[in-house]
Amino acid sequence: MSEPTAGDELAGRYEIREQLGRGGFGVVWAATDTDTGQSVALKHPNYDGNAPDDLVDKYFERERDVLEDIRDAGGHPNIMGYYRTERGFGMPVLVIEAIDGEELGTVVKNDDPIADDDEVREIGIGICDALSFLHDHDLIYRDLKPDNIMINGTRNPKIIDFTTAKGFVPERGGAEFTTESAASSAAGESNADSTVPGEFKPPELNQGSEQRQGPWSDVYSIGKILCYLKVGWVPDDDGVAPSDFGIETAPYMDEIIRLSTQHDTVDRYPNASVLKRSLEKRDATMPAQASVHWLGRDERWTISPGDTIGRVTPDGPRPSIMLEDDRHKALSAVHCRFDTDEEGNWRVIDTSLNGTYISKHDEQEWHLLLSEAGQERQRRHGESVPDDLEASTSLEGGDTIALVSPSYPERFYFQFDHQPVE
């Protein structure tokens, strides 16, 4: 095993030009795809760093798996593209998108803080859009910081480096993430000396935290990035806002940043979709909440837009509301998702293979929802799929939600019982 050098060729196709960066887990090179003439980037494990080789392999494989999931889900314009994995120089090599731009940390360091709230808002919306895509596909990024965001000449952000991204984690924050984040680096890949201080990690990801990780963890990091864009550095305080440091900021932006960076997870926006909506509307108001009551059991959960219900699985995505289903296992790991539209109306979206049923008040008539993946599975099994079968529908107070079938024990009563915080 030996590292490539400029002029080497990978897989008889990729001509290596120069090294772009070296981080704790990976080394990135600029290359040309001689088949297409396209510029690409190549990333291979960094076995010459401080991390043990088996740990480097673990996180490299994780990044490859996450990037494959993102590609298979259609990709996103604000997320680094992944093409394939090749093998060369005695190790795996990721072929990824070549991004024309600079790390966000370098941009702020060189150009000073960004005074214009609209410019900060547009960058924030782009970051939120990328993280919303991840959250909708049951991933949390967990290490969002300016060194992991590239910015091009039109101030369009692109998220890079997915070594620490993984499925929703129900366990309390622990040592594993502390180890990862200490060594992680960008795939554009940051040099050893980071351009910004490391105050972007949410407190629930610290060792010994009693709070759960989830999409709200990425919200905290986005809030700190927005503050960094305005202030030029990152205070490690609870509920920070640029005006606290004498920076003139629009009131809506100030309050959005303050709410996003609360140390208590329940006081933040629940996910990047909600934060994006607040930025788009220039309105910091927290979203409406509702609740679902497990019929036949004395259990009730408060839900926010983006929350999910599903089955506990050892290694799969982790829903907001986790249910045991050891006997039948007909529940999907993420079975359905709740959201609101622009007018604040609630919807439920089936994301399962076996469907979600909705009854309007009386539990006599049931309406089936089934995801595209579930519909395709039925077709493969030779079952007919109605042309008008949908994956989502609106919800009203008093509706009943049944997972898998109306006879299945997982049925929930939906209620509007929490109003937006003014």
C-alpha positions as CSV (number, residue, x, y, z in Angstrom):
1,M,0.0,0.0,0.0
2,S,1.4,3.4,-1.0
3,E,-0.1,6.8,-1.5
4,P,-0.4,8.1,-5.1
5,T,1.6,11.1,-6.4
6,A,0.9,13.6,-9.1
7,G,0.9,12.0,-12.5
8,D,-0.2,8.6,-11.3
9,E,-3.3,7.0,-12.8
10,L,-6.2,5.2,-11.0
11,A,-8.2,2.4,-12.7
12,G,-6.8,3.3,-16.1
13,R,-9.0,6.3,-16.1
14,Y,-8.3,9.0,-13.5
15,E,-5.1,11.0,-13.9
16,I,-4.0,12.5,-10.6
17,R,-3.0,16.2,-10.7
18,E,-2.3,17.4,-7.2
19,Q,-3.2,16.9,-3.5
20,L,-6.0,19.1,-2.3
21,G,-5.9,18.3,1.4
22,R,-5.2,15.8,4.2
23,G,-7.3,15.2,7.2
24,G,-7.6,12.8,10.1
25,F,-9.3,10.1,8.1
26,G,-8.7,10.9,4.4
27,V,-6.5,12.4,1.7
28,V,-8.1,14.2,-1.3
29,W,-6.5,14.7,-4.7
30,A,-7.6,16.6,-7.8
31,A,-7.8,14.4,-10.9
32,T,-9.1,14.3,-14.4
33,D,-11.4,11.6,-15.7
34,T,-9.7,10.9,-19.0
35,D,-12.8,9.1,-20.4
36,T,-14.9,12.3,-20.1
37,G,-12.4,15.1,-19.6
38,Q,-14.3,15.9,-16.4
39,S,-12.5,17.2,-13.2
40,V,-13.1,14.9,-10.2
41,A,-11.7,14.5,-6.7
42,L,-10.3,11.3,-5.4
43,K,-10.4,10.5,-1.7
44,H,-8.5,7.6,0.0
45,P,-7.9,6.6,3.6
46,N,-5.2,8.4,5.5
47,Y,-3.2,5.7,7.1
48,D,-0.4,8.1,8.0
49,G,-2.4,10.1,10.5
50,N,-2.9,9.8,14.2
51,A,-5.9,7.4,14.1
52,P,-5.5,3.6,14.1
53,D,-5.8,1.9,10.7
54,D,-9.0,0.0,11.8
55,L,-10.7,3.2,12.9
56,V,-9.7,4.9,9.6
57,D,-11.2,1.9,7.7
58,K,-14.4,2.1,9.8
59,Y,-15.1,5.8,9.1
60,F,-14.0,5.5,5.5
61,E,-16.5,2.7,4.9
62,R,-19.2,4.7,6.8
63,E,-18.7,7.7,4.5
64,R,-18.8,5.5,1.4
65,D,-22.1,3.9,2.6
66,V,-23.7,7.2,3.4
67,L,-22.6,8.7,0.1
68,E,-24.1,5.7,-1.7
69,D,-27.4,6.1,0.1
70,I,-27.4,9.8,-0.8
71,R,-26.7,9.0,-4.5
72,D,-29.3,6.3,-4.6
73,A,-31.9,8.7,-3.1
74,G,-31.3,11.1,-6.0
75,G,-28.6,13.3,-4.5
76,H,-28.9,17.0,-3.7
77,P,-27.3,20.1,-5.2
78,N,-26.0,21.3,-1.9
79,I,-24.3,18.0,-1.1
80,M,-21.1,16.7,-2.5
81,G,-21.7,14.3,-5.4
82,Y,-20.4,10.7,-5.3
83,Y,-19.7,8.7,-8.4
84,R,-18.2,5.3,-7.5
85,T,-15.5,3.6,-5.5
86,E,-12.4,2.3,-7.3
87,R,-9.5,0.3,-5.9
88,G,-5.9,1.4,-6.4
89,F,-2.6,1.8,-4.6
90,G,-3.6,-1.1,-2.3
91,M,-6.7,0.7,-0.9
92,P,-10.2,1.9,-1.7
93,V,-10.6,5.3,-3.4
94,L,-13.8,7.3,-3.6
95,V,-14.5,9.2,-6.8
96,I,-16.4,12.3,-5.8
97,E,-17.4,15.7,-7.2
98,A,-14.8,18.3,-7.7
99,I,-16.1,21.4,-6.0
100,D,-15.0,24.8,-7.2
101,G,-14.9,27.0,-4.2
102,E,-13.4,27.6,-0.7
103,E,-14.2,26.2,2.7
104,L,-16.6,28.5,4.5
105,G,-14.1,29.0,7.3
106,T,-11.6,30.3,4.9
107,V,-14.1,32.6,3.3
108,V,-15.0,34.3,6.6
109,K,-11.4,34.4,7.7
110,N,-10.3,36.1,4.5
111,D,-13.4,38.3,3.9
112,D,-14.4,39.1,7.5
113,P,-17.9,38.4,8.8
114,I,-20.8,38.8,6.5
115,A,-22.8,41.9,7.5
116,D,-25.7,41.5,5.2
117,D,-28.5,39.5,6.8
118,D,-30.0,38.5,3.4
119,E,-26.7,36.9,2.3
120,V,-26.4,35.0,5.6
121,R,-30.0,34.0,5.2
122,E,-29.4,32.6,1.7
123,I,-26.4,30.6,2.8
124,G,-28.4,29.3,5.8
125,I,-31.3,28.2,3.5
126,G,-28.9,26.3,1.3
127,I,-27.3,24.5,4.3
128,C,-30.8,23.8,5.8
129,D,-31.9,22.4,2.4
130,A,-29.0,19.9,2.4
131,L,-29.6,18.9,6.0
132,S,-33.3,18.6,5.4
133,F,-32.6,16.1,2.6
134,L,-30.4,14.1,5.1
135,H,-33.0,14.2,7.8
136,D,-35.8,13.1,5.4
137,H,-33.6,10.1,4.6
138,D,-33.0,9.3,8.3
139,L,-29.5,10.6,8.5
140,I,-27.9,13.1,10.9
141,Y,-24.7,14.8,9.9
142,R,-23.3,15.3,13.5
143,D,-20.1,17.2,12.6
144,L,-21.3,20.3,10.8
145,K,-18.8,23.1,10.9
146,P,-17.5,25.7,8.4
147,D,-14.6,23.5,7.4
148,N,-17.1,21.0,6.1
149,I,-19.0,23.5,3.9
150,M,-17.7,24.7,0.6
151,I,-18.8,28.0,-0.9
152,N,-18.6,28.9,-4.5
153,G,-18.5,32.4,-6.2
154,T,-22.3,32.8,-6.0
155,R,-22.3,32.0,-2.2
156,N,-23.9,28.6,-2.8
157,P,-23.0,26.2,0.0
158,K,-22.2,22.5,-0.5
159,I,-21.8,20.0,2.3
160,I,-18.7,17.7,2.2
161,D,-17.2,15.0,4.4
162,F,-19.6,12.3,5.7
163,T,-17.3,10.3,8.0
164,T,-19.5,11.0,11.0
165,A,-22.9,11.0,9.5
166,K,-25.2,8.1,10.5
167,G,-28.8,7.1,11.1
168,F,-30.8,8.7,13.9
169,V,-29.3,7.7,17.2
170,P,-31.7,7.0,20.2
171,E,-28.9,6.4,22.7
172,R,-27.6,9.1,24.9
173,G,-24.5,10.9,23.6
174,G,-21.4,9.0,24.3
175,A,-17.7,8.5,23.9
176,E,-18.0,7.2,20.3
177,F,-18.9,10.5,18.9
178,T,-16.3,12.3,21.0
179,T,-13.6,10.0,19.4
180,E,-14.9,10.5,15.9
181,S,-15.3,14.3,16.0
182,A,-11.8,14.8,17.5
183,A,-10.3,13.2,14.4
184,S,-12.8,14.0,11.7
185,S,-11.9,16.3,8.8
186,A,-13.4,17.6,5.6
187,A,-13.6,15.8,2.3
188,G,-12.5,18.6,0.2
189,E,-10.3,17.8,3.0
190,S,-9.3,20.3,5.6
191,N,-5.7,20.8,6.4
192,A,-4.5,19.9,9.8
193,D,-4.9,23.5,11.1
194,S,-8.6,24.2,11.1
195,T,-9.5,27.8,10.1
196,V,-12.2,28.1,12.8
197,P,-12.6,27.1,16.5
198,G,-14.4,23.9,17.3
199,E,-17.5,25.3,19.0
200,F,-20.1,24.0,16.6
201,K,-20.8,20.6,18.2
202,P,-24.1,20.4,20.1
203,P,-23.8,19.6,23.8
204,E,-25.7,16.3,23.5
205,L,-22.8,14.9,21.5
206,N,-20.4,15.3,24.3
207,Q,-19.4,12.4,26.5
208,G,-21.8,11.8,29.3
209,S,-24.6,14.0,28.0
210,E,-28.2,13.0,29.1
211,Q,-29.8,14.4,26.0
212,R,-30.6,12.4,22.8
213,Q,-29.0,13.0,19.4
214,G,-31.2,13.7,16.4
215,P,-32.0,16.2,13.7
216,W,-32.1,18.9,16.3
217,S,-28.4,18.3,16.8
218,D,-27.7,19.5,13.3
219,V,-29.9,22.5,14.0
220,Y,-27.6,23.6,16.8
221,S,-24.6,23.5,14.5
222,I,-26.4,25.4,11.7
223,G,-27.3,28.1,14.3
224,K,-23.7,28.4,15.4
225,I,-22.6,28.6,11.7
226,L,-25.1,31.5,11.2
227,C,-23.7,33.2,14.2
228,Y,-20.2,32.7,13.0
229,L,-21.1,34.2,9.6
230,K,-22.3,37.4,11.4
231,V,-19.7,37.6,14.2
232,G,-16.6,36.0,12.8
233,W,-16.1,33.7,15.8
234,V,-18.2,31.3,17.8
235,P,-19.1,31.8,21.4
236,D,-19.7,28.6,23.4
237,D,-22.8,29.9,25.1
238,D,-26.4,28.8,25.5
239,G,-28.7,30.6,23.1
240,V,-26.2,32.9,21.4
241,A,-27.2,35.8,19.1
242,P,-25.1,38.2,17.1
243,S,-26.6,41.3,18.9
244,D,-25.2,40.0,22.2
245,F,-21.8,40.9,20.7
246,G,-22.7,44.3,19.3
247,I,-23.4,43.0,15.8
248,E,-26.3,44.8,14.1
249,T,-28.7,42.0,13.0
250,A,-32.3,41.8,11.8
251,P,-34.5,40.8,14.8
252,Y,-35.8,37.7,13.1
253,M,-32.3,36.5,12.3
254,D,-31.1,37.3,15.8
255,E,-34.0,35.2,17.3
256,I,-33.6,32.3,14.9
257,I,-29.9,32.0,15.9
258,R,-30.8,32.3,19.6
259,L,-33.4,29.5,19.4
260,S,-31.2,27.2,17.2
261,T,-28.3,27.4,19.7
262,Q,-30.2,26.5,22.9
263,H,-28.3,23.9,24.9
264,D,-31.6,22.1,25.8
265,T,-32.7,20.2,22.8
266,V,-36.4,20.7,23.4
267,D,-36.0,24.5,23.1
268,R,-34.5,24.3,19.5
269,Y,-36.2,23.9,16.2
270,P,-36.7,20.2,15.8
271,N,-35.1,19.7,12.4
272,A,-33.5,21.5,9.5
273,S,-36.8,21.7,7.6
274,V,-38.4,23.8,10.3
275,L,-35.3,26.0,10.6
276,K,-35.3,26.5,6.8
277,R,-39.0,27.5,6.8
278,S,-38.3,30.1,9.5
279,L,-35.4,31.6,7.5
280,E,-37.6,31.6,4.3
281,K,-40.4,33.4,6.1
282,R,-38.1,35.7,8.1
283,D,-40.1,34.6,11.1
284,A,-38.5,33.0,14.2
285,T,-41.8,31.7,15.6
286,M,-41.5,28.0,16.7
287,P,-43.7,25.7,14.7
288,A,-47.0,24.3,15.9
289,Q,-46.8,21.0,17.8
290,A,-49.3,18.2,18.0
291,S,-49.5,14.9,19.9
292,V,-50.2,11.2,19.2
293,H,-51.7,9.0,21.8
294,W,-51.1,5.2,21.6
295,L,-54.6,3.8,21.8
296,G,-55.0,1.2,24.4
297,R,-51.9,2.3,26.3
298,D,-51.1,5.2,28.5
299,E,-48.5,6.6,26.3
300,R,-48.5,10.0,24.5
301,W,-45.8,11.8,22.5
302,T,-45.6,15.5,21.5
303,I,-44.6,15.7,17.9
304,S,-43.1,18.5,15.7
305,P,-42.8,18.7,11.9
306,G,-40.3,16.1,10.8
307,D,-40.8,13.6,13.6
308,T,-41.2,9.9,12.7
309,I,-42.6,6.7,14.1
310,G,-40.9,3.3,13.5
311,R,-39.5,0.1,14.8
312,V,-36.4,-0.3,16.9
313,T,-33.6,-1.9,14.9
314,P,-30.1,-2.7,15.9
315,D,-28.3,-0.8,13.1
316,G,-30.9,0.9,11.0
317,P,-32.3,4.4,11.0
318,R,-33.8,5.5,14.4
319,P,-37.2,7.2,14.5
320,S,-38.3,9.9,16.9
321,I,-40.9,7.5,18.4
322,M,-39.5,4.0,18.7
323,L,-41.7,1.0,19.0
324,E,-40.8,-2.7,19.7
325,D,-42.0,-5.1,17.1
326,D,-40.0,-8.2,17.8
327,R,-42.8,-10.7,16.9
328,H,-44.2,-9.6,13.6
329,K,-41.5,-7.2,12.4
330,A,-44.0,-5.7,9.9
331,L,-43.1,-2.2,11.0
332,S,-40.4,-0.4,9.0
333,A,-37.5,1.2,10.9
334,V,-39.0,4.6,9.9
335,H,-42.6,3.8,9.2
336,C,-44.2,7.3,8.7
337,R,-43.3,10.9,9.1
338,F,-45.2,14.0,10.2
339,D,-44.9,17.4,8.6
340,T,-46.7,20.7,8.0
341,D,-47.3,22.6,4.8
342,E,-46.7,26.3,4.3
343,E,-50.1,27.1,5.8
344,G,-49.3,25.1,8.9
345,N,-51.6,22.2,8.0
346,W,-50.4,18.8,9.3
347,R,-49.7,15.8,7.0
348,V,-48.6,12.3,7.5
349,I,-46.3,10.6,5.0
350,D,-45.9,6.9,4.7
351,T,-42.2,5.8,4.4
352,S,-42.8,2.1,4.9
353,L,-43.0,-1.1,2.9
354,N,-46.3,-2.2,4.4
355,G,-48.4,1.0,4.6
356,T,-50.1,3.3,7.0
357,Y,-53.8,3.6,7.4
358,I,-55.8,6.7,8.3
359,S,-59.4,6.9,9.6
360,K,-61.2,10.2,9.8
361,H,-62.7,10.2,13.3
362,D,-64.9,7.0,13.3
363,E,-62.4,4.1,12.7
364,Q,-65.0,2.6,10.3
365,E,-63.5,3.6,7.0
366,W,-59.7,3.4,6.5
367,H,-57.6,5.1,3.8
368,L,-54.3,3.4,2.9
369,L,-51.1,5.3,2.3
370,L,-48.1,3.6,0.8
371,S,-44.6,4.9,-0.1
372,E,-43.2,4.5,-3.6
373,A,-40.9,1.8,-2.2
374,G,-43.8,0.0,-0.8
375,Q,-45.8,0.2,-4.0
376,E,-42.8,-1.1,-6.0
377,R,-42.4,-4.0,-3.6
378,Q,-46.1,-4.9,-4.1
379,R,-45.7,-4.9,-7.9
380,R,-42.6,-7.1,-7.6
381,H,-44.7,-9.6,-5.6
382,G,-47.4,-9.6,-8.3
383,E,-49.9,-7.5,-6.3
384,S,-52.0,-4.8,-7.9
385,V,-51.4,-1.2,-7.0
386,P,-54.3,1.3,-7.5
387,D,-53.4,4.2,-9.8
388,D,-54.6,6.7,-7.2
389,L,-52.7,5.2,-4.2
390,E,-50.8,8.0,-2.4
391,A,-48.0,8.2,0.1
392,S,-49.3,11.1,2.2
393,T,-52.5,12.8,3.3
394,S,-53.7,15.7,5.5
395,L,-54.4,15.1,9.2
396,E,-57.1,16.6,11.4
397,G,-57.5,16.5,15.1
398,G,-59.3,13.2,16.0
399,D,-57.9,11.2,13.1
400,T,-56.6,7.7,13.9
401,I,-53.3,6.4,12.5
402,A,-52.8,2.7,12.2
403,L,-49.4,1.3,11.2
404,V,-49.4,-1.8,8.8
405,S,-53.1,-2.5,9.1
406,P,-56.2,-1.4,11.2
407,S,-55.9,-4.7,13.1
408,Y,-52.3,-4.2,14.0
409,P,-51.8,-3.1,17.7
410,E,-49.9,0.1,16.8
411,R,-52.8,2.7,16.4
412,F,-52.5,6.3,17.4
413,Y,-55.0,9.1,18.0
414,F,-53.8,12.5,16.5
415,Q,-54.6,15.7,18.4
416,F,-53.8,19.4,18.0
417,D,-53.0,20.3,21.6
418,H,-49.9,22.5,21.3
419,Q,-49.9,25.9,19.6
420,P,-46.9,27.8,18.2
421,V,-44.9,29.6,20.8
422,E,-45.4,33.4,20.3
